[in-house]
Amino acid sequence: MRIVSLLLLNLIIISNLSAQINKKEQAIIRSVNEQNRYYTDLLKSIININSGTMNLEGVKEVGTMLKKEFEALGMDARWVEGKAFNRAGHLVATTKGKKGPKFLLIGHLDTVFEPDSPFQGYTMVNDSIMKGPGVADMKGGDVIILMALKALKDAGVLAQMQVEVVMTGDEENSGSPIALSKKDLIEGAKRADIALAFENADGDPKTIVVSRRGSSGWTLNVEGNAAHSSQIFTDRVGVGAIYEASRILNEFYLQLSKEENLTFNPGFFLGGTAIDFQEGQSGGTAYGKSNVVAQQVIINGDIRAVSGEQLEKAQKIMLEIVSQNFPGTTAALTFKEGGYPPLSPSAGNQKLLNYYSKVSKDLGFGPVSPVHPRNAGAADVSFTSGHVDMAIDGMGLSGADDHTINETGDLSKLSVQAKRAAVLMYRLMVGKGLE
């Protein structure tokens, strides 16, 4: 009786799922299943090509390989040369259709693993877990984009759709000037209604990113009066540069560390009687003696905020703290221009997550919930903020240990993520099955 009951339960579940999936969606699912082996092999091939951001030839080689894949889908694909912003460039592919919303799909070709990294090429940990440079961040996501578009093509709808794909070549280390580096991405966002980005979320396929914190830099320069240490705290000498720098950092912590979703990190501190800061190398040298009051300090850090308003408020407080100098010192705080803007939480992003979660449930993969912004670093999707009505990220390959030589991706989730993406895009195009 128990076996019969389980069989009946399974039949009911299958019947309910089938009732929620129409013929076009069934064709999408069938295509992903049939093409899974091909795209798994493609992923292995591009992982074995080193595409560390500064390996310009390697990044372009991956882009050239994927450009052929987009062209095979009937899309117009072009390589955007990156010489003007000191990087390899970007891959852009578009459809010619006119139906439904305008989609922007976002990926990136580069990884953090340069040719001198010990991490080169993939290995299989077991039947489904692949260890390899960029498998989760984000060559797996790039392949999922192709799988989803191939499924839409096989279902006979891709040619009708309005899709633009931008795969940048410098996500891990942005080119300069950043206005040129992100020009194609931002212009694509201005043309789009909906942005779908295919980074790994937080390693859990049951989550998606609706908000990312922005990231920018700051520099603090402090000056004091050099003197014999016996004269510190006198009216003539004051407290020296290191005491003043310590005061400022302590006040940053006291006044801002409890602000939700805001972080600020002093990652580099150089101080003494004389310093030689070499900015291009993120380092330098310092000279000082225990019996001499420090004359100079330089500190570099980053700041991450979930909205432009939060960033502006934090910067104002930091500048006020810096202005209240200890005796005998001066300090100047500057904020780096550019950086990554925040992808602020919005009603549109949440609505898109709800659509994605319903698709996931209808496909039998369960509901999807948002990633906490503290667990979502800066990424290319943030440049769509303010330009599109709806955006989500984290639609790529589930994995772990991104940016380390232990990075892995779960190949069993390639087809899951491709089905979710393709069915979501189809439903958004036809405007049905979303509620």
NORBEL-V760016 format. One record per residue. N is the residue number from 1. RES is the residue in three letters. OMEGA is omega in whole degrees, -180 to 180 (none if undefined). NEAR is the number of other C-alpha atoms within 12 Angstrom. D_CENTER is the distance of its C-alpha to the mean C-alpha in Angstrom with 2 decimals. Layout:
BEGIN
n=(N,N)
res=(RES,RES)
omega=(OMEGA,OMEGA)
near=(NEAR,NEAR)
d_center=(D_CENTER,D_CENTER)
END
This chain:
BEGIN
n=(1,2,3,4,5,6,7,8,9,10,11,12,13,14,15,16,17,18,19,20,21,22,23,24,25,26,27,28,29,30,31,32,33,34,35,36,37,38,39,40,41,42,43,44,45,46,47,48,49,50,51,52,53,54,55,56,57,58,59,60,61,62,63,64,65,66,67,68,69,70,71,72,73,74,75,76,77,78,79,80,81,82,83,84,85,86,87,88,89,90,91,92,93,94,95,96,97,98,99,100,101,102,103,104,105,106,107,108,109,110,111,112,113,114,115,116,117,118,119,120,121,122,123,124,125,126,127,128,129,130,131,132,133,134,135,136,137,138,139,140,141,142,143,144,145,146,147,148,149,150,151,152,153,154,155,156,157,158,159,160,161,162,163,164,165,166,167,168,169,170,171,172,173,174,175,176,177,178,179,180,181,182,183,184,185,186,187,188,189,190,191,192,193,194,195,196,197,198,199,200,201,202,203,204,205,206,207,208,209,210,211,212,213,214,215,216,217,218,219,220,221,222,223,224,225,226,227,228,229,230,231,232,233,234,235,236,237,238,239,240,241,242,243,244,245,246,247,248,249,250,251,252,253,254,255,256,257,258,259,260,261,262,263,264,265,266,267,268,269,270,271,272,273,274,275,276,277,278,279,280,281,282,283,284,285,286,287,288,289,290,291,292,293,294,295,296,297,298,299,300,301,302,303,304,305,306,307,308,309,310,311,312,313,314,315,316,317,318,319,320,321,322,323,324,325,326,327,328,329,330,331,332,333,334,335,336,337,338,339,340,341,342,343,344,345,346,347,348,349,350,351,352,353,354,355,356,357,358,359,360,361,362,363,364,365,366,367,368,369,370,371,372,373,374,375,376,377,378,379,380,381,382,383,384,385,386,387,388,389,390,391,392,393,394,395,396,397,398,399,400,401,402,403,404,405,406,407,408,409,410,411,412,413,414,415,416,417,418,419,420,421,422,423,424,425,426,427,428,429,430,431,432,433,434,435)
res=(MET,ARG,ILE,VAL,SER,LEU,LEU,LEU,LEU,ASN,LEU,ILE,ILE,ILE,SER,ASN,LEU,SER,ALA,GLN,ILE,ASN,LYS,LYS,GLU,GLN,ALA,ILE,ILE,ARG,SER,VAL,ASN,GLU,GLN,ASN,ARG,TYR,TYR,THR,ASP,LEU,LEU,LYS,SER,ILE,ILE,ASN,ILE,ASN,SER,GLY,THR,MET,ASN,LEU,GLU,GLY,VAL,LYS,GLU,VAL,GLY,THR,MET,LEU,LYS,LYS,GLU,PHE,GLU,ALA,LEU,GLY,MET,ASP,ALA,ARG,TRP,VAL,GLU,GLY,LYS,ALA,PHE,ASN,ARG,ALA,GLY,HIS,LEU,VAL,ALA,THR,THR,LYS,GLY,LYS,LYS,GLY,PRO,LYS,PHE,LEU,LEU,ILE,GLY,HIS,LEU,ASP,THR,VAL,PHE,GLU,PRO,ASP,SER,PRO,PHE,GLN,GLY,TYR,THR,MET,VAL,ASN,ASP,SER,ILE,MET,LYS,GLY,PRO,GLY,VAL,ALA,ASP,MET,LYS,GLY,GLY,ASP,VAL,ILE,ILE,LEU,MET,ALA,LEU,LYS,ALA,LEU,LYS,ASP,ALA,GLY,VAL,LEU,ALA,GLN,MET,GLN,VAL,GLU,VAL,VAL,MET,THR,GLY,ASP,GLU,GLU,ASN,SER,GLY,SER,PRO,ILE,ALA,LEU,SER,LYS,LYS,ASP,LEU,ILE,GLU,GLY,ALA,LYS,ARG,ALA,ASP,ILE,ALA,LEU,ALA,PHE,GLU,ASN,ALA,ASP,GLY,ASP,PRO,LYS,THR,ILE,VAL,VAL,SER,ARG,ARG,GLY,SER,SER,GLY,TRP,THR,LEU,ASN,VAL,GLU,GLY,ASN,ALA,ALA,HIS,SER,SER,GLN,ILE,PHE,THR,ASP,ARG,VAL,GLY,VAL,GLY,ALA,ILE,TYR,GLU,ALA,SER,ARG,ILE,LEU,ASN,GLU,PHE,TYR,LEU,GLN,LEU,SER,LYS,GLU,GLU,ASN,LEU,THR,PHE,ASN,PRO,GLY,PHE,PHE,LEU,GLY,GLY,THR,ALA,ILE,ASP,PHE,GLN,GLU,GLY,GLN,SER,GLY,GLY,THR,ALA,TYR,GLY,LYS,SER,ASN,VAL,VAL,ALA,GLN,GLN,VAL,ILE,ILE,ASN,GLY,ASP,ILE,ARG,ALA,VAL,SER,GLY,GLU,GLN,LEU,GLU,LYS,ALA,GLN,LYS,ILE,MET,LEU,GLU,ILE,VAL,SER,GLN,ASN,PHE,PRO,GLY,THR,THR,ALA,ALA,LEU,THR,PHE,LYS,GLU,GLY,GLY,TYR,PRO,PRO,LEU,SER,PRO,SER,ALA,GLY,ASN,GLN,LYS,LEU,LEU,ASN,TYR,TYR,SER,LYS,VAL,SER,LYS,ASP,LEU,GLY,PHE,GLY,PRO,VAL,SER,PRO,VAL,HIS,PRO,ARG,ASN,ALA,GLY,ALA,ALA,ASP,VAL,SER,PHE,THR,SER,GLY,HIS,VAL,ASP,MET,ALA,ILE,ASP,GLY,MET,GLY,LEU,SER,GLY,ALA,ASP,ASP,HIS,THR,ILE,ASN,GLU,THR,GLY,ASP,LEU,SER,LYS,LEU,SER,VAL,GLN,ALA,LYS,ARG,ALA,ALA,VAL,LEU,MET,TYR,ARG,LEU,MET,VAL,GLY,LYS,GLY,LEU,GLU)
omega=(-180,180,179,-180,179,178,179,179,179,179,179,180,179,180,179,179,-179,-179,-177,-177,-179,-174,178,180,175,177,177,-179,-180,180,180,180,-177,-175,-174,-179,180,-176,172,178,177,179,178,-178,-177,175,-180,173,178,178,168,-171,-176,171,-170,179,179,177,-179,179,176,179,179,179,-178,176,179,179,178,179,178,177,-179,-179,171,-179,-179,176,177,-177,-173,-177,-177,178,170,177,-176,-177,-176,174,179,179,-177,171,-178,-175,-178,-172,173,-179,178,-178,167,177,-171,173,171,-172,-173,175,177,-173,-180,-177,179,177,175,-175,-178,176,-176,168,178,177,173,-175,-175,-177,178,173,-177,-179,178,-178,177,-176,-8,-179,173,178,177,-180,178,175,-180,179,-179,-180,176,179,177,176,-179,177,175,-176,-175,-177,179,-169,176,-174,170,178,174,174,-176,179,-175,-179,-176,-179,-169,176,-179,2,-175,177,176,-179,-175,-176,-178,178,-179,178,175,179,180,178,-169,170,-173,176,177,-177,-165,167,165,-180,176,179,-177,-179,177,-180,177,-177,175,180,175,176,174,-179,174,-174,175,178,177,176,-178,178,175,179,177,-179,175,-175,-180,-177,179,-180,174,180,-177,-173,-175,-170,-178,-172,-176,176,-180,178,180,177,-177,-180,180,178,173,-178,-176,-173,-172,-172,180,179,-175,176,176,172,178,-172,171,-173,-176,-178,179,-177,178,178,177,180,176,-177,179,-169,-178,-179,-178,-180,-180,180,178,176,177,178,-177,180,177,178,-177,-178,-174,171,169,-179,173,179,174,177,-177,-178,-175,178,177,180,179,178,-179,179,-180,-180,179,179,180,179,178,178,-177,-176,-174,-168,167,-179,174,-178,169,-180,179,179,177,179,-177,176,-180,-174,-179,177,175,165,-173,176,-179,178,179,179,179,178,178,175,179,177,-178,-180,178,176,-179,179,180,179,178,-177,177,-178,180,-178,-177,173,175,-178,179,-179,-178,-179,180,-179,-176,-178,-178,-180,175,-175,-179,-178,-178,179,-176,178,170,178,180,-178,-177,-173,176,-179,-178,174,176,176,176,180,176,-176,179,174,-178,-176,179,-179,177,-177,179,-177,179,179,179,-177,-176,-180,177,-179,179,-178,176,179,-176,178,-180,175,-176,-174,none)
near=(7,8,9,10,11,12,13,14,14,15,14,14,18,17,16,17,23,19,16,26,31,21,16,26,38,26,26,39,37,26,31,39,27,18,27,30,19,22,33,36,19,28,41,30,26,37,42,29,36,38,46,40,34,30,29,31,25,29,43,36,29,41,41,30,27,40,32,23,28,36,22,18,29,27,30,23,29,27,29,29,27,31,18,19,24,23,36,39,45,46,42,38,41,34,31,20,23,17,21,24,28,32,43,45,49,51,49,51,57,47,47,38,36,28,23,13,19,16,29,29,29,31,24,19,16,13,12,18,26,34,36,44,45,52,57,51,46,50,55,50,47,51,55,49,48,48,44,48,49,40,39,40,31,27,26,22,34,36,27,26,31,32,45,42,43,47,50,49,50,43,42,32,33,34,31,23,20,28,20,26,35,41,28,34,44,30,22,36,36,23,24,32,30,40,48,50,48,46,51,48,43,33,29,28,40,30,35,45,49,44,42,46,43,40,37,31,30,30,35,38,32,42,35,36,35,30,27,23,22,16,20,28,23,18,14,18,26,30,36,40,45,39,32,40,42,27,26,36,32,20,22,30,22,15,22,29,22,13,21,19,30,33,32,34,24,24,19,25,30,34,36,34,31,26,25,21,25,15,15,7,10,18,19,21,22,21,20,25,17,16,15,26,36,39,39,38,42,42,37,32,27,30,40,40,41,39,30,27,18,25,33,22,19,32,31,20,24,34,25,19,30,30,23,20,27,29,24,30,36,30,37,28,30,24,27,19,17,22,32,39,37,40,40,39,33,24,16,25,33,26,24,37,40,29,34,47,34,30,37,35,28,33,35,24,22,19,23,32,28,33,30,21,31,26,25,36,38,35,41,52,50,43,39,43,40,27,25,33,29,40,46,54,48,51,56,52,51,43,40,29,21,31,27,23,24,27,38,37,46,34,37,24,34,46,42,35,49,45,44,49,51,47,50,42,44,45,32,30,29,19,16,20,26,26,18)
d_center=(51.26,47.93,46.86,47.99,46.06,42.80,43.38,44.06,40.92,38.79,40.60,39.95,36.19,36.09,38.26,36.09,32.94,34.90,36.10,32.58,31.52,33.33,34.44,31.54,29.10,31.35,31.14,27.33,27.51,30.25,28.39,25.34,27.87,29.83,26.99,25.11,26.98,26.39,22.61,22.63,24.66,22.37,19.42,21.80,22.82,19.51,18.56,21.92,21.05,19.56,16.74,15.70,14.43,17.94,19.75,20.08,22.53,20.50,17.44,20.04,21.82,18.94,18.53,22.29,22.46,19.97,21.71,24.88,23.37,22.47,25.91,27.52,26.18,28.05,25.14,25.36,22.98,22.82,21.37,20.45,21.78,19.74,22.78,22.71,19.46,20.25,17.86,18.58,17.51,15.80,17.02,17.97,19.99,21.89,24.54,27.83,28.32,29.19,28.93,26.65,23.55,21.42,18.16,15.08,13.13,9.84,9.15,9.23,12.36,11.96,11.68,12.54,16.01,18.50,22.01,23.51,21.36,23.56,20.96,21.87,22.32,22.09,24.54,25.22,25.50,27.31,27.69,24.16,21.99,20.82,20.00,18.39,16.01,12.73,14.27,11.47,8.56,9.19,12.73,13.69,11.46,13.05,16.37,15.95,15.59,18.82,20.50,20.04,21.35,24.17,25.17,25.34,27.43,29.71,30.19,31.40,28.98,26.26,28.68,29.24,25.63,23.66,20.42,18.35,15.70,13.59,12.16,11.33,12.86,11.28,7.50,8.43,11.38,11.77,15.26,17.91,18.97,15.57,17.55,18.38,15.14,13.38,16.74,16.48,13.20,14.84,18.13,16.82,15.52,18.98,20.68,18.83,19.68,16.89,13.21,11.95,8.51,8.77,6.08,8.29,8.76,10.92,13.12,15.38,15.96,17.79,14.80,12.29,9.88,11.88,10.80,8.11,9.83,10.01,10.84,14.00,16.93,20.61,23.82,27.03,30.33,33.44,37.04,40.14,43.72,44.57,47.74,49.51,47.98,51.31,50.74,47.34,47.43,50.37,50.40,50.49,47.51,45.26,42.59,40.65,37.05,35.70,37.18,35.72,32.20,32.61,33.80,30.83,28.25,30.35,30.50,26.74,26.59,29.55,28.59,24.83,23.80,24.73,22.61,20.36,16.57,17.39,17.13,18.54,19.07,21.81,20.73,23.62,27.26,30.15,33.58,37.28,40.30,38.56,35.01,33.55,29.83,28.24,25.00,23.86,24.20,22.76,26.17,29.83,33.21,35.24,38.97,40.70,43.60,44.22,47.22,45.47,43.51,39.98,39.64,35.96,32.50,29.06,25.88,22.28,19.51,16.25,15.97,13.37,14.50,13.82,15.84,17.55,20.78,19.80,18.65,21.91,24.00,22.72,23.29,26.77,27.68,26.56,28.67,31.60,31.47,31.50,34.52,36.75,37.79,39.98,43.35,43.44,39.71,37.33,33.57,30.99,27.35,25.08,21.52,19.40,19.00,15.78,12.58,9.58,11.23,10.75,10.30,13.73,15.32,17.83,20.64,19.29,15.97,18.18,20.60,18.16,17.22,21.01,21.54,19.04,20.73,24.12,23.32,22.26,25.51,27.59,26.44,27.44,24.05,24.33,22.58,18.91,17.98,15.13,12.91,14.01,11.83,12.80,11.05,7.58,6.04,4.94,2.50,5.41,6.66,7.89,10.34,12.03,13.15,16.93,17.33,17.02,19.02,16.57,12.87,11.09,8.01,8.48,11.28,10.90,13.09,13.91,14.11,14.60,14.55,11.34,12.00,15.66,18.64,18.86,15.73,16.90,16.28,18.70,20.31,22.28,19.29,18.77,21.55,20.66,17.22,18.82,21.69,19.71,17.74,20.96,23.20,20.97,20.99,24.71,25.57,23.76,25.74,29.05,28.48,29.96,29.17,26.48,28.56)
END
